[in-house]
Amino acid sequence: MLRVIFLTLFQCFLLASGLVCFKLAVEKINSFQWTWNDFANLFTNWWLLVSGICLIAATLLWGFIMKHFEFSVAYPITAFAYVFGMLAAIFIFHETVPLTRWIGVGLIIAGVVFVVK
């Protein structure tokens, strides 16, 4: 049971990291006019590359998890991606998170604990 929990948490971390990097990538794009210059800028956007690598790795790991573990256990654990996203919002994007969202995160964590018990 611990193996599926740790693998799925790592998959959620990769997924959240990929989406954080994607946000950082699109923030670097000032405007997009469908010119060759704009496409060249996309291909030199390192955040976009890191985002793709993280999302591909998360997808491949998810495939491994689906093949070897019960869906009813693994899938609810993916809700931890919200927790990682909330932490990224605070520590990377310096967003203010209201109490109601923290209550939601607490409910997500409690729900996952009940599912894997």
Backbone bond lengths (Angstrom), bond angles and torsions (degrees), N, CA, C in turn:
res aa  C-N    CA-C-N  psi(-1)  N-CA   C-N-CA  omega(-1)  CA-C   N-CA-C  phi
1 M - - - 1.450 - - 1.529 110.73 -
2 L 1.345 116.35 -39.93 1.466 119.02 -179.45 1.523 111.62 -62.34
3 R 1.330 116.17 -34.17 1.466 119.26 -178.96 1.526 111.22 -63.04
4 V 1.309 117.78 -45.98 1.469 119.97 179.73 1.528 110.51 -65.71
5 I 1.311 117.65 -35.58 1.469 120.33 179.17 1.521 110.27 -65.12
6 F 1.326 117.22 -49.49 1.463 120.01 -177.91 1.525 111.77 -67.07
7 L 1.322 117.76 -41.23 1.464 119.99 178.55 1.525 111.43 -63.79
8 T 1.322 116.68 -42.01 1.460 119.91 -179.26 1.520 111.15 -70.31
9 L 1.324 117.60 -37.07 1.468 119.46 175.22 1.523 110.92 -63.66
10 F 1.329 116.81 -39.67 1.465 119.60 177.24 1.531 110.61 -65.97
11 Q 1.329 116.58 -38.74 1.466 120.47 176.63 1.526 110.52 -62.20
12 C 1.323 117.01 -41.33 1.471 121.13 177.23 1.518 110.91 -64.19
13 F 1.321 116.63 -39.23 1.462 120.57 177.89 1.530 110.53 -63.60
14 L 1.333 117.02 -43.90 1.463 120.18 177.05 1.524 111.30 -61.90
15 L 1.325 116.50 -42.83 1.458 121.21 179.33 1.524 111.03 -62.10
16 A 1.316 116.81 -49.42 1.465 120.57 179.42 1.524 110.75 -63.64
17 S 1.323 117.69 -39.65 1.464 120.76 178.41 1.519 110.92 -63.32
18 G 1.315 116.57 -41.37 1.460 120.34 177.69 1.518 112.07 -61.31
19 L 1.308 116.52 -40.55 1.467 119.85 -179.34 1.525 111.78 -73.94
20 V 1.326 117.20 -33.71 1.463 120.43 174.64 1.525 109.52 -64.36
21 C 1.325 116.91 -45.28 1.467 120.36 178.24 1.523 111.24 -64.04
22 F 1.322 117.07 -35.37 1.465 119.90 177.26 1.527 110.60 -64.56
23 K 1.334 116.82 -41.48 1.468 119.73 177.00 1.528 110.25 -62.14
24 L 1.328 116.89 -42.92 1.463 120.16 177.46 1.532 110.94 -62.74
25 A 1.321 116.94 -35.90 1.466 121.12 179.13 1.522 111.70 -66.82
26 V 1.325 117.03 -46.53 1.469 118.67 -177.86 1.519 111.98 -72.26
27 E 1.329 117.30 -24.22 1.460 119.25 176.06 1.530 111.41 -69.07
28 K 1.343 117.17 -24.32 1.457 120.58 178.77 1.529 112.48 -78.66
29 I 1.324 116.80 -13.80 1.462 121.19 -179.15 1.525 108.06 -87.03
30 N 1.322 116.65 114.29 1.466 120.29 -179.30 1.520 111.04 -72.69
31 S 1.300 116.09 -57.21 1.461 121.43 175.23 1.513 106.89 -150.48
32 F 1.290 115.53 153.79 1.463 119.65 -178.31 1.515 107.94 -122.37
33 Q 1.337 116.23 119.20 1.465 121.03 -175.09 1.522 113.21 -114.63
34 W 1.322 119.42 10.09 1.461 123.74 -179.52 1.526 112.03 63.11
35 T 1.308 117.16 38.72 1.462 121.31 175.71 1.527 108.58 -106.25
36 W 1.341 116.12 164.83 1.461 120.00 178.57 1.517 111.32 -60.91
37 N 1.309 116.51 -34.91 1.462 121.00 178.49 1.532 111.08 -61.87
38 D 1.332 115.59 -42.18 1.462 119.69 179.67 1.527 111.17 -65.03
39 F 1.335 117.13 -40.16 1.465 120.06 177.18 1.522 110.91 -65.64
40 A 1.321 117.28 -39.19 1.469 120.65 177.35 1.520 110.49 -62.22
41 N 1.318 116.88 -40.04 1.465 120.56 177.92 1.530 111.11 -64.67
42 L 1.325 117.40 -35.72 1.470 120.04 177.69 1.517 110.99 -63.85
43 F 1.332 116.50 -41.36 1.462 119.67 -176.51 1.529 113.02 -76.36
44 T 1.307 117.78 -10.25 1.467 120.75 175.27 1.528 111.64 -108.04
45 N 1.306 116.31 10.80 1.459 121.98 177.82 1.533 107.44 -86.42
46 W 1.323 116.92 101.13 1.458 121.70 -174.85 1.518 112.60 -64.52
47 W 1.324 117.35 -31.48 1.465 119.24 178.04 1.525 110.50 -63.15
48 L 1.327 116.17 -35.07 1.462 120.20 178.63 1.530 110.50 -66.62
49 L 1.315 117.17 -40.14 1.464 121.49 177.60 1.532 110.74 -64.20
50 V 1.319 117.09 -47.14 1.472 120.79 179.71 1.527 109.92 -62.73
51 S 1.320 116.36 -39.05 1.464 120.73 177.41 1.523 110.68 -58.97
52 G 1.317 116.23 -48.28 1.465 120.05 179.64 1.513 112.48 -61.18
53 I 1.321 116.85 -42.25 1.471 120.54 179.67 1.521 110.58 -62.68
54 C 1.337 116.66 -45.26 1.479 120.08 179.95 1.523 111.33 -64.04
55 L 1.337 117.06 -42.25 1.465 119.88 -177.82 1.524 111.50 -69.91
56 I 1.321 117.80 -37.31 1.468 120.11 176.01 1.522 109.99 -65.94
57 A 1.334 117.35 -44.23 1.467 120.30 178.89 1.528 110.89 -61.71
58 A 1.335 116.91 -41.10 1.471 120.65 178.63 1.527 110.59 -62.93
59 T 1.322 117.04 -39.63 1.463 120.78 -179.87 1.526 111.30 -67.57
60 L 1.331 116.50 -43.17 1.467 119.71 178.74 1.523 111.20 -64.82
61 L 1.325 117.02 -41.96 1.459 120.45 177.85 1.522 110.60 -64.72
62 W 1.327 117.05 -38.58 1.460 120.39 177.87 1.527 110.42 -62.29
63 G 1.324 116.84 -39.54 1.464 119.98 176.65 1.518 111.49 -61.04
64 F 1.329 117.29 -42.21 1.462 121.35 176.99 1.528 110.62 -61.72
65 I 1.327 115.60 -44.53 1.464 120.14 -179.67 1.522 110.47 -62.37
66 M 1.327 117.19 -43.48 1.466 120.73 -179.16 1.526 111.48 -64.04
67 K 1.314 116.36 -34.31 1.463 119.85 -178.80 1.531 112.24 -72.53
68 H 1.327 116.86 -34.47 1.462 119.11 -169.42 1.527 115.49 -108.87
69 F 1.312 118.87 -8.52 1.466 120.07 -175.89 1.522 110.91 -133.38
70 E 1.319 114.93 164.12 1.463 120.58 -179.68 1.525 110.65 -70.23
71 F 1.321 115.36 132.75 1.460 122.02 179.55 1.522 110.88 -62.43
72 S 1.329 116.61 -38.17 1.468 120.86 -176.49 1.518 112.59 -66.87
73 V 1.325 117.56 -17.84 1.462 121.21 176.36 1.523 110.07 -96.47
74 A 1.336 116.52 -46.55 1.466 120.51 -173.28 1.529 112.41 -69.62
75 Y 1.322 117.31 -43.82 1.468 118.91 -172.97 1.528 113.85 -61.72
76 P 1.328 120.18 -44.17 1.470 118.28 178.97 1.527 113.69 -62.03
77 I 1.326 117.59 -27.95 1.463 120.34 179.91 1.526 110.75 -65.95
78 T 1.328 116.89 -24.76 1.471 119.61 -179.86 1.525 111.94 -63.75
79 A 1.316 117.26 -12.82 1.466 119.77 176.00 1.523 111.26 -63.23
80 F 1.316 117.14 -17.64 1.463 120.26 177.21 1.521 112.01 -65.03
81 A 1.317 117.81 -15.57 1.469 120.23 174.98 1.534 109.46 -58.97
82 Y 1.325 117.58 -32.87 1.472 120.81 176.66 1.525 110.83 -64.95
83 V 1.316 116.00 -39.55 1.463 120.43 179.31 1.527 110.01 -64.20
84 F 1.336 116.39 -46.93 1.461 120.04 178.54 1.521 110.83 -63.03
85 G 1.318 116.83 -37.58 1.459 120.75 177.25 1.519 112.21 -63.89
86 M 1.307 116.61 -39.63 1.460 120.82 178.22 1.525 110.62 -64.90
87 L 1.321 116.74 -42.08 1.464 120.13 178.11 1.529 110.97 -64.50
88 A 1.321 116.94 -38.97 1.469 120.38 177.07 1.522 110.79 -65.08
89 A 1.321 116.92 -38.62 1.472 120.12 178.67 1.524 110.80 -59.32
90 I 1.309 115.89 -38.52 1.467 120.02 -178.59 1.529 111.54 -77.49
91 F 1.334 116.54 -53.25 1.459 120.08 -169.68 1.530 114.35 -84.71
92 I 1.319 118.09 -26.42 1.460 120.00 -178.23 1.528 111.20 -101.50
93 F 1.342 116.76 -45.27 1.459 120.37 -175.92 1.522 113.11 -97.98
94 H 1.326 116.77 -2.72 1.474 123.04 176.21 1.529 112.23 54.29
95 E 1.320 115.43 43.65 1.455 121.29 177.80 1.531 110.12 -88.44
96 T 1.296 115.49 152.89 1.454 121.39 173.99 1.527 107.89 -91.07
97 V 1.312 115.82 127.86 1.463 120.68 -177.59 1.522 108.58 -109.43
98 P 1.338 117.50 120.39 1.466 119.73 -179.24 1.528 112.08 -72.17
99 L 1.301 114.47 162.16 1.466 122.13 -177.86 1.531 111.98 -57.48
100 T 1.316 117.67 -37.85 1.466 120.02 -178.16 1.525 111.87 -60.69
101 R 1.331 117.27 -35.16 1.468 119.34 177.68 1.525 110.56 -70.50
102 W 1.334 116.51 -36.78 1.463 119.05 177.10 1.525 110.95 -64.39
103 I 1.317 116.05 -37.59 1.469 119.52 175.97 1.522 109.46 -62.52
104 G 1.328 117.55 -42.25 1.461 121.57 176.73 1.512 112.19 -60.45
105 V 1.334 116.99 -42.71 1.466 120.84 177.76 1.527 109.86 -62.70
106 G 1.316 116.96 -42.10 1.466 120.16 176.99 1.516 112.07 -60.58
107 L 1.325 117.02 -40.87 1.464 120.53 177.74 1.522 111.65 -66.28
108 I 1.330 116.87 -37.70 1.466 120.46 177.01 1.524 109.86 -61.95
109 I 1.320 116.45 -47.45 1.467 120.28 -179.39 1.526 110.33 -62.01
110 A 1.328 116.71 -44.07 1.471 120.00 178.80 1.527 110.71 -62.36
111 G 1.314 116.89 -41.28 1.467 120.62 178.75 1.512 112.33 -62.11
112 V 1.320 116.88 -43.07 1.464 120.40 178.98 1.526 110.36 -64.56
113 V 1.315 116.91 -40.99 1.468 120.32 179.03 1.531 109.73 -60.45
114 F 1.333 117.76 -42.42 1.463 120.46 179.36 1.518 112.31 -65.91
115 V 1.329 116.24 -36.32 1.470 119.85 -178.78 1.520 111.67 -69.10
116 V 1.315 117.91 -40.15 1.468 119.14 -176.09 1.526 113.10 -85.09
117 K 1.317 118.56 -8.65 1.464 120.97 177.46 1.517 110.83 -72.61
